[in-house]
């Protein structure tokens, strides 16, 4: 009889235990440090005391900033079953797992930089220069989801560095702040090798490219002159400096003791005479030439066609 009485009492207790219904959404946002079943799901029970106790059932720590914690349906069912609460049938509906995140908003580092750069463009003493981000801040994570104001202000400018403080505020006061540091830069033109260039190869539009480049100090730009040659091997992508370039050796058009034509071309007239070069000469160089007829020595410029043109203060007769 004792065994029968015990079984009967258990059956009566099970019949009187309230049924529990738990609905699990796919995603929830929380603000507490420790998760409870009432934060993660919707708990329904005919018995108010049991429902309140189930809502306070702990499920572990809450997610940290920008962290997501996943709680599976079987975990919820196990926690309810392991509790000391007397419940009847447990009905679980909704998602198989719940993604739990903190109720927060993130002000990204890019947004902080953009606000700071806009401020630099509004300051008369700094807006005419170019700026590059020198120190980028971290994202700001706020445990606040209401409207906020992002306000940058210039903290200091020295040695080419501008420090901007960005404050994030709500009506109740400042929530967080970050610092963005910009470095003043100068844009210069430079040539860059588009492919590997062999020693002695001419620098052309096919193997080099002129591009804008930012530097931290005002320096004179270097662009290789026309007809320049590579003085050594230049690897693809290498900025071309003056030390990597040489000018081709000028071609001799006139040699010493060579007979040359001395010619002066004016407005409607041409005067010519025969001369003898007293020096070697390349195009554009000024050399000494002796007039064959008068024996007079004059200074003349070597022309591209091999003739020489006496300087304006010289005569060829």
C-alpha positions in Angstrom: 0.0 0.0 0.0 2.8 2.4 0.7 4.2 2.0 -2.8 0.8 2.5 -4.4 0.2 5.6 -2.2 3.5 7.0 -3.3 2.8 6.5 -7.0 -0.6 8.0 -6.6 0.8 11.1 -4.9 3.3 11.5 -7.7 0.6 11.2 -10.3 -1.5 13.7 -8.6 1.4 16.1 -8.3 2.2 15.7 -12.0 -1.4 16.4 -12.9 -1.5 19.6 -10.8 1.9 20.9 -12.1 1.4 23.8 -14.5 2.3 23.5 -18.1 5.0 25.9 -19.5 5.2 27.5 -23.0 8.4 29.1 -24.1 8.8 30.9 -27.5 12.3 31.6 -28.7 12.9 34.4 -31.2 15.8 34.3 -33.7 17.6 37.3 -32.2 17.4 39.4 -29.0 19.2 42.5 -27.7 20.1 42.6 -24.0 21.5 45.2 -21.6 22.2 43.1 -18.5 25.5 41.3 -17.5 23.9 37.9 -16.9 21.3 36.3 -19.2 17.9 35.0 -17.9 15.3 33.0 -19.7 12.9 36.0 -19.6 15.4 38.0 -21.6 16.1 35.3 -24.2 12.5 34.0 -24.7 8.8 34.6 -24.0 7.7 32.5 -21.1 4.0 31.7 -20.5 2.5 29.7 -17.6 -0.9 29.5 -16.0 0.8 29.8 -12.6 2.1 33.3 -12.0 4.7 32.3 -9.4 6.1 29.6 -11.7 6.2 32.0 -14.6 8.1 34.6 -12.6 10.6 32.1 -11.4 11.2 30.7 -14.9 11.8 34.2 -16.2 14.6 34.6 -13.7 16.2 31.3 -14.6 19.9 32.1 -15.3 21.4 31.1 -18.7 25.0 32.3 -18.3 26.8 35.5 -19.0 25.6 38.2 -21.4 27.6 39.0 -24.6 30.4 41.5 -24.5 30.6 44.5 -26.8 30.2 43.5 -30.4 30.0 39.9 -29.4 27.2 37.4 -30.3 26.2 34.5 -28.1 24.1 31.6 -29.5 21.7 29.8 -27.2 20.2 26.5 -28.6 16.7 25.3 -27.8 18.1 22.1 -26.1 20.0 24.3 -23.7 16.9 26.1 -22.6 15.0 22.8 -22.2 17.8 21.4 -20.1 18.0 24.4 -17.8 14.2 24.3 -17.2 14.4 20.5 -16.6 17.3 20.9 -14.1 15.6 23.7 -12.2 13.9 22.9 -8.9 10.6 24.2 -10.2 7.7 21.7 -10.5 6.4 22.1 -14.0 4.2 19.9 -16.2 4.6 19.7 -20.0 7.2 22.1 -21.6 6.3 23.4 -25.0 9.1 25.1 -27.0 8.3 27.1 -30.1 10.2 29.5 -32.4 13.8 29.3 -33.5 16.1 26.4 -32.9 18.7 28.8 -31.6 18.7 32.4 -30.4 21.4 35.0 -31.3 22.0 37.2 -28.3 23.8 40.6 -28.8 24.2 43.6 -26.6 21.8 46.5 -27.1 24.4 49.0 -28.3 25.5 51.2 -31.2 28.9 51.4 -32.8 30.5 54.6 -34.1 33.0 53.3 -36.6 36.6 54.5 -36.9 35.8 55.6 -40.5 33.0 57.8 -39.3 35.2 59.4 -36.7 37.9 60.1 -39.4 35.3 61.5 -41.8 34.0 64.0 -39.2 37.6 65.0 -38.3 38.6 65.5 -41.9 35.5 67.7 -42.5 36.6 69.8 -39.6 40.1 70.3 -41.1 38.4 71.5 -44.3 36.6 74.2 -42.3 39.6 75.7 -40.5 41.0 78.6 -42.5 44.6 78.0 -41.3 44.6 74.3 -42.1 42.1 73.8 -45.0 44.6 74.7 -47.8 46.9 71.8 -47.0 46.6 68.1 -47.7 46.2 65.6 -44.8 46.8 61.9 -44.3 45.5 59.9 -41.3 48.5 59.3 -39.1 46.8 57.6 -36.1 43.4 56.0 -36.7 41.1 55.5 -33.7 39.2 52.3 -32.7 35.5 51.9 -33.2 33.5 53.4 -30.3 30.9 51.0 -28.9 28.1 52.7 -26.9 25.7 51.0 -24.5 23.2 53.5 -25.7 20.9 53.2 -28.7 19.4 56.7 -28.8 20.3 59.7 -30.9 23.9 60.9 -30.4 26.0 63.9 -31.6 29.5 63.4 -33.0 31.4 66.6 -32.5 35.1 67.0 -33.5 37.4 69.8 -32.2 41.0 70.7 -32.8 43.2 69.9 -29.8 46.5 71.0 -31.3 48.6 71.5 -34.4 52.4 71.3 -34.2 55.2 69.8 -36.3 52.9 69.0 -39.1 50.5 66.9 -36.9 46.9 67.9 -36.3 45.2 66.3 -33.3 41.4 66.1 -33.4 39.3 65.1 -30.4 36.0 63.6 -31.4 33.3 63.6 -28.6 30.1 61.5 -28.8 27.3 63.0 -26.7 23.7 62.4 -25.9 21.3 64.8 -24.2 22.5 63.5 -20.8 26.1 64.2 -21.5 29.3 62.9 -23.2 29.3 59.2 -23.7 32.7 58.6 -25.2 35.6 60.2 -27.1 38.4 59.4 -29.5 41.5 61.0 -31.0 42.3 61.2 -34.7 45.8 62.4 -35.7 46.4 63.7 -39.2 49.8 64.4 -40.8 50.3 67.2 -43.3 51.5 65.9 -46.7 52.6 67.4 -50.0 51.7 66.1 -53.4 54.6 65.7 -55.8 54.9 64.1 -59.3 57.2 61.2 -59.7 58.0 58.5 -62.3 57.5 54.8 -61.4 58.7 51.8 -63.4 55.8 49.9 -65.0 58.0 46.9 -65.6 61.6 45.8 -65.1 63.9 48.1 -66.9 67.4 47.0 -68.1 70.5 49.1 -67.7 71.0 51.5 -70.6 67.3 51.2 -71.7 65.5 54.4 -72.5 62.8 55.6 -70.2 59.6 56.0 -72.2 55.8 56.2 -71.7 55.7 52.5 -72.3 57.9 51.5 -69.3 57.3 54.4 -66.9 54.3 56.2 -65.5 54.0 59.7 -64.0 51.9 59.7 -60.8 51.0 62.0 -57.9 52.7 61.0 -54.7 52.3 62.2 -51.1 55.3 63.1 -49.0 55.6 64.6 -45.5 58.0 67.3 -46.5 58.0 69.9 -49.2 60.6 68.5 -51.7 61.2 69.2 -55.3 59.6 66.7 -57.6 61.9 64.6 -59.9 60.7 63.5 -63.3 63.3 62.0 -65.7 64.2 64.3 -68.6 63.6 63.4 -72.2 66.0 60.8 -73.7 67.0 59.6 -70.2 68.5 56.2 -69.9 68.5 53.8 -66.9 71.9 53.8 -65.3 71.3 50.4 -63.7 68.5 47.8 -63.5 65.3 49.2 -62.2 62.7 46.8 -60.8 59.0 47.1 -61.6 57.2 49.5 -59.2 60.4 51.4 -58.2 60.2 55.2 -58.0 62.8 56.6 -60.4 65.3 58.8 -58.7 68.0 60.9 -60.2 70.7 58.4 -59.2 69.0 55.7 -61.4 69.1 57.9 -64.5 71.8 59.1 -66.9 71.7 61.2 -70.1 72.8 59.6 -73.3 76.3 60.5 -74.5 75.9 63.3 -77.0 76.7 62.5 -80.6 79.7 64.3 -82.2 78.5 66.1 -85.3 81.7 68.0 -85.9 85.3 66.8 -85.4 88.5 68.8 -85.0 90.1 69.9 -88.3 86.9 68.9 -90.2 85.7 71.2 -92.9 82.4 72.8 -92.0 79.9 75.2 -93.6 79.5 78.4 -91.7 76.0 79.8 -92.2 74.1 82.8 -91.0 70.4 83.0 -91.9 68.6 86.3 -91.5 65.4 87.9 -92.6 65.4 87.2 -96.3 69.1 86.5 -96.7 71.6 83.7 -96.1 75.4 84.1 -95.9 77.7 81.1 -96.1 81.4 80.5 -96.0 83.7 77.5 -95.6 85.4 77.0 -92.2 87.7 74.6 -90.4 86.6 73.3 -87.0 89.2 73.8 -84.3 87.3 71.6 -81.7 85.0 68.6 -81.6 81.4 69.6 -81.2 77.9 68.1 -80.5 74.6 69.7 -81.3 74.1 73.0 -79.4 77.8 73.3 -78.3 79.8 76.4 -79.1 83.2 75.7 -80.7 86.0 77.7 -82.4 86.0 77.7 -86.2 88.6 79.3 -88.6 87.2 81.0 -91.7 89.2 79.3 -94.6 89.2 82.5 -96.7 89.9 85.2 -94.0 91.7 83.0 -91.5 89.6 84.7 -88.8 88.7 82.5 -85.8 85.1 82.9 -84.6 82.8 81.2 -82.0 80.0 79.2 -83.6 77.2 76.9 -82.5 76.9 73.4 -83.9 73.5 72.9 -85.6 71.6 69.6 -86.0 72.6 69.3 -89.7 76.3 69.6 -89.0 76.7 73.2 -90.1 77.9 75.9 -87.7 76.3 79.2 -86.9 78.5 82.0 -85.8 77.3 83.9 -82.7 75.5 87.2 -83.3 78.6 89.2 -82.4 80.8 87.4 -84.8 81.3 87.8 -88.5 82.2 85.1 -91.1 84.0 87.3 -93.6 
